[in-house]
Amino acid sequence: MIGLLPEGHELVPEPISVLCVDDHPIVREGIVSLLGSDPEIRIAGEAETAAQAVTAFQLHVPDVTVMDLRLPDGDGVDVIRTIRKSFPKARFVVLTSAEGDIDIRRALEAGAQAYLIKGLVRKELRQVIKSVHAGEHCIPAPVAEKVSSHLGAEGLTPRELEVLQLVAEGLRNKEVAFRLSIAEDTVKMHMRSLSQKLGVNDRTHAVMVAVRRGFIRV
């Protein structure tokens, strides 16, 4: 039975529970310290790996999860997908150094409600968490511009991504062909296609652009 509040007293809402996921202890401590200074936010737990993030979420079921994308044992986007399969209403604020349009698009498609770049937010993080908890989406203008600048651009095929990843690892065309069990001429064809789609003239530049946009990781 819920008792009546004394006259003149208002019901104080529960703090927003937040799970912080980041593999860098110093960064994570900074986020926890920043959020902990806000009486409207409560740190429910911390995690530094993808596996820990899933376990911690299941244990605490936080209102909002602050999620890095680059984790030592997996991808933050995959963590978001995994959690949302069991908790479809889970809310995520991505806080990452990954600025590529592909990273951003994948995170938002997975179900993230906000995407913030590390180094560009401090006090704003607290307000974003409150907005996301209230059901809003928060995509800062610089983030939105990165996505919109590549709208309509042709995507890379799974095979092109495989070729590009091996090239990024330092393999020559002949070695890529052997690894993928395809002809060397086929590798060259894929590289020509990649150069055209990425707007580059050589394989080194192709790798640089692909990493920057979030197609591959090195």
Stockholm file with secondary structure:
# STOCKHOLM 1.0

chainA/1-218         MIGLLPEGHELVPEPISVLCVDDHPIVREGIVSLLGSDPEIRIAGEAETAAQAVTAFQLHVPDVTVMDLRLPDGDGVDVIRTIRKSFPKARFVVLTSAEGDIDIRRALEAGAQAYLIKGLVRKELRQVIKSVHAGEHCIPAPVAEKVSSHLGAEGLTPRELEVLQLVAEGLRNKEVAFRLSIAEDTVKMHMRSLSQKLGVNDRTHAVMVAVRRGFIRV
#=GR chainA/1-218 SS CCCCCCTTCCCCCCCEEEEEECSCHHHHHHHHHHHHTCTTEEEEEEESSHHHHHHHHHHHCCSEEEECSEETTEEHHHHHHHHHHHCTTCEEEEEESCCCHHHHHHHHHHTCSEEEETTSCSTHHHHHHHHHHTTCCBCCHHHHHHHHTTTTCCCCCHHHHHHHHHHHTTCCHHHHHHHHTCCHHHHHHHHHHHHHHHTCSSHHHHHHHHHHHTSCCC
#=GC SS_cons         CCCCCCTTCCCCCCCEEEEEECSCHHHHHHHHHHHHTCTTEEEEEEESSHHHHHHHHHHHCCSEEEECSEETTEEHHHHHHHHHHHCTTCEEEEEESCCCHHHHHHHHHHTCSEEEETTSCSTHHHHHHHHHHTTCCBCCHHHHHHHHTTTTCCCCCHHHHHHHHHHHTTCCHHHHHHHHTCCHHHHHHHHHHHHHHHTCSSHHHHHHHHHHHTSCCC
//
